[in-house]
Amino acid sequence: MEILNGNIASPLGFSADGLHAGFKKRKLDFGWIVSECPASVAGVYTTNKVIAAPLIVTKQSVEKAGQLQAIVVNSGVANSCTGVQGMNDAWEMQKLTAEKLSLAPELVGVASTGVIGDLLPMATLKSGLSKIVVNGNADDFAKAILTTDTQTKTVAVSQDFGRDTVTMAGVAKGSGMIHPNMATMLGFITCDANISSTALQKALSAKVETTFNQITVDGDTSTNDMVLVMANGCAKNVEILPDTPEFEQFVEMLEYVMADLAKKIAQDGEGATKLIQVDVEGVATALDARMLAKSVVGSSLVKTAIFGEDPNWGRILAALGYAGVDIPVDNIDIYLGQLPVMLASSPVSFDSEEMDEVMQADTIQIRVDIHAGNQSGRAWGCDLSYDYVKINALYRT
Amino acid sequence: MEILNGNIASPLGFSADGLHAGFKKRKLDFGWIVSECPASVAGVYTTNKVIAAPLIVTKQSVEKAGQLQAIVVNSGVANSCTGVQGMNDAWEMQKLTAEKLSLAPELVGVASTGVIGDLLPMATLKSGLSKIVVNGNADDFAKAILTTDTQTKTVAVSQDFGRDTVTMAGVAKGSGMIHPNMATMLGFITCDANISSTALQKALSAKVETTFNQITVDGDTSTNDMVLVMANGCAKNVEILPDTPEFEQFVEMLEYVMADLAKKIAQDGEGATKLIQVDVEGVATALDARMLAKSVVGSSLVKTAIFGEDPNWGRILAALGYAGVDIPVDNIDIYLGQLPVMLASSPVSFDSEEMDEVMQADTIQIRVDIHAGNQSGRAWGCDLSYDYVKINALYRT
């Protein structure tokens, strides 16, 4: 697999564009991804009981058509908690985009992110649609979907399948309301592979649990989270079928793309100064291991300690203890970076200069061994800083 | 029921004291509560899998003796995650206190709160024990158990049972690692009622769910949380038996004391500037209603919005949606104070000056009606401020 310096339009047959329509004051806030032909599609959607209108529209359309040819996104207004009017607006957003592209409406996915509760300004949407182009600047798409993110999140890879090269790219936005149980943000992945929607969904569902679902910024699950994968077959490779070596290769590629985006989201969590990676080993089941890792990375006390560069490992142990997993607690090892701080559940003294070096790094690696099985799990998050509070206290002012 | 201006020694036959032993630099950090005779006892303990040594000692002793005559507490060092040495130290803390009071060791409950992972300095403990007195200053006990709390938390009430007056008092400390599922801090309740340990436990277990378990500060469940209730019978009332009107009266009294302490803990949460009270009505079961209320009050995004005095009700709806409770989301009303912000799941416009008044108050009342049943639940919490981050980033420096 080769890592490319590419963008969401790197796979064959895809284009993307982004621009400022006016949902936000100044920044880019409207974009689309278009495939030259209908693409196989797979999606995962928020587990929040309150589901934003655009997700309902997209999910229904994907289920109906089994394909997707375009995705249109606005940032600044989430069109969530907007009642009947919000649903009408989301259907209209789909219809207007389809008209612009001369497509059947159900081939257009719609997504929105931003403030909850405000109605979508339809005149702004129309203005954006009048200006957006096919074969525009794909890097602008990555900018147009951001809210409080401080940087764009893009990844592109390619890999040979027989004589054909398949290219895959992903783009995502965070960076608040980032938490468990599905699609914890907006993520769009394009690919030129020849693969059915069913196989694509199988690959996505298999790897979303260990990637996007293993990041947390603040424990709040958004009403608008969604990951969509499109594969348009332009690479003209032999169709990738489930339960083949090629499928495994494809799944690995997808996992790489999703894990990379997940890490970038965690790293750019609201107010984050450090990326935290937690590995928990020696657990009876992989699910338990993931829950333990996510409990540690989600602890406000662990997160504030890391912001303060304080190796307060007791808080790590406490977070393991309340993870809701039945584990023995008498033989736990905890490492910060390479330094053990607890072995066999007893404190270990460490060199404070070596520890300073670990805690002052941009990425804090926490490794835990429970010694009660052979499964492991990983989770990513970020520290909790003054700026998280500032960003969210003043979000609308 | 009469609200008294009292303290933990107001019930007959109890005394308490607190002093500076040296676990902390300057503040009071060591105290005890002593009854003149063995008291009936009830306890609830942390649900964290990692349980601090003093809780193990106290729980085993309470189960063995079925009575308690004294409780000794230090703050500054939690004696948690301290391995075998920590267990030995907790047993020694119990034994030394028992010797000082000429009691059987199992009649002494021990509790610690503070930094996790440090060993209990036994010389400091002995120094404290050499200076503490029976019939000391009970207000000093309330001070001696504090960590990052900014104020003492005390309540006292009395009520007539036939010709006899029963007095009950409580004292608690917060104010970080405050969250669900039991004993989310240290709470001690004294009472001079004549009631068995079994009946006392029944009363405590019944009301802990709607009081202490309904507060959250940061979602972190401590390893050291414990609530102990002692009833020494000095009021010489006719024994209060379960399933009698007197028992109901007693339970009400206990609920008042616990709810009062719970609210005071939430109000004094680390960095808190506002108390948040959430009432969720119209739910199928009381447990679901409590879970919904706690999800809202625990949301980092709701908490930061309230710190910023921003009526961002969309975040309230989102927190209801991810509470893990199966609710219909198409007919929800949300009120901030008396002002409706969402009715039948659609946004309602409000007067911004009236809203400013609501949001600028010290207590923010959020009321939700799901319209899908007749049960309700209440939870308390606090806003998330810069100071929460500051306190926890720099806790050990």
Chai-1 contact restraints between the chains, C-beta under 6 A:
chainA,res_idxA,chainB,res_idxB,connection_type,confidence,min_distance_angstrom,max_distance_angstrom,comment,restraint_id
A,N48,B,G321,contact,1.0,0.0,6.0,A-B,restraint_1
A,N48,B,Y322,contact,1.0,0.0,6.0,A-B,restraint_2
A,K49,B,G321,contact,1.0,0.0,6.0,A-B,restraint_3
A,K49,B,V329,contact,1.0,0.0,6.0,A-B,restraint_4
A,V50,B,L317,contact,1.0,0.0,6.0,A-B,restraint_5
A,V50,B,A318,contact,1.0,0.0,6.0,A-B,restraint_6
A,V50,B,G321,contact,1.0,0.0,6.0,A-B,restraint_7
A,V50,B,V329,contact,1.0,0.0,6.0,A-B,restraint_8
A,C81,B,G314,contact,1.0,0.0,6.0,A-B,restraint_9
A,C81,B,L317,contact,1.0,0.0,6.0,A-B,restraint_10
A,G83,B,S345,contact,1.0,0.0,6.0,A-B,restraint_11
A,G83,B,S346,contact,1.0,0.0,6.0,A-B,restraint_12
A,I116,B,G314,contact,1.0,0.0,6.0,A-B,restraint_13
A,G117,B,G314,contact,1.0,0.0,6.0,A-B,restraint_14
A,G117,B,P347,contact,1.0,0.0,6.0,A-B,restraint_15
A,D218,B,S300,contact,1.0,0.0,6.0,A-B,restraint_16
A,D220,B,S299,contact,1.0,0.0,6.0,A-B,restraint_17
A,D220,B,L301,contact,1.0,0.0,6.0,A-B,restraint_18
A,T221,B,Y322,contact,1.0,0.0,6.0,A-B,restraint_19
A,T223,B,A318,contact,1.0,0.0,6.0,A-B,restraint_20
A,S299,B,D220,contact,1.0,0.0,6.0,A-B,restraint_21
A,S300,B,D218,contact,1.0,0.0,6.0,A-B,restraint_22
A,S300,B,G219,contact,1.0,0.0,6.0,A-B,restraint_23
A,S300,B,D220,contact,1.0,0.0,6.0,A-B,restraint_24
A,L301,B,D220,contact,1.0,0.0,6.0,A-B,restraint_25
A,L301,B,N392,contact,1.0,0.0,6.0,A-B,restraint_26
A,T304,B,V389,contact,1.0,0.0,6.0,A-B,restraint_27
A,T304,B,N392,contact,1.0,0.0,6.0,A-B,restraint_28
A,T304,B,A393,contact,1.0,0.0,6.0,A-B,restraint_29
A,F307,B,A393,contact,1.0,0.0,6.0,A-B,restraint_30
A,G308,B,A393,contact,1.0,0.0,6.0,A-B,restraint_31
A,G308,B,L394,contact,1.0,0.0,6.0,A-B,restraint_32
A,D310,B,R396,contact,1.0,0.0,6.0,A-B,restraint_33
A,G314,B,C81,contact,1.0,0.0,6.0,A-B,restraint_34
A,G314,B,I116,contact,1.0,0.0,6.0,A-B,restraint_35
A,G314,B,G117,contact,1.0,0.0,6.0,A-B,restraint_36
A,L317,B,V50,contact,1.0,0.0,6.0,A-B,restraint_37
A,L317,B,C81,contact,1.0,0.0,6.0,A-B,restraint_38
A,A318,B,V50,contact,1.0,0.0,6.0,A-B,restraint_39
A,A318,B,T223,contact,1.0,0.0,6.0,A-B,restraint_40
A,G321,B,N48,contact,1.0,0.0,6.0,A-B,restraint_41
A,G321,B,K49,contact,1.0,0.0,6.0,A-B,restraint_42
A,G321,B,V50,contact,1.0,0.0,6.0,A-B,restraint_43
A,Y322,B,N48,contact,1.0,0.0,6.0,A-B,restraint_44
A,Y322,B,T221,contact,1.0,0.0,6.0,A-B,restraint_45
A,V329,B,K49,contact,1.0,0.0,6.0,A-B,restraint_46
A,V329,B,V50,contact,1.0,0.0,6.0,A-B,restraint_47
A,S345,B,G83,contact,1.0,0.0,6.0,A-B,restraint_48
A,S346,B,G83,contact,1.0,0.0,6.0,A-B,restraint_49
A,P347,B,G117,contact,1.0,0.0,6.0,A-B,restraint_50
A,L384,B,V389,contact,1.0,0.0,6.0,A-B,restraint_51
A,Y386,B,Y386,contact,1.0,0.0,6.0,A-B,restraint_52
A,Y386,B,V389,contact,1.0,0.0,6.0,A-B,restraint_53
A,V389,B,T304,contact,1.0,0.0,6.0,A-B,restraint_54
A,V389,B,L384,contact,1.0,0.0,6.0,A-B,restraint_55
A,V389,B,Y386,contact,1.0,0.0,6.0,A-B,restraint_56
A,N392,B,L301,contact,1.0,0.0,6.0,A-B,restraint_57
A,N392,B,T304,contact,1.0,0.0,6.0,A-B,restraint_58
A,A393,B,T304,contact,1.0,0.0,6.0,A-B,restraint_59
A,A393,B,F307,contact,1.0,0.0,6.0,A-B,restraint_60
A,A393,B,G308,contact,1.0,0.0,6.0,A-B,restraint_61
A,L394,B,G308,contact,1.0,0.0,6.0,A-B,restraint_62
A,R396,B,D310,contact,1.0,0.0,6.0,A-B,restraint_63
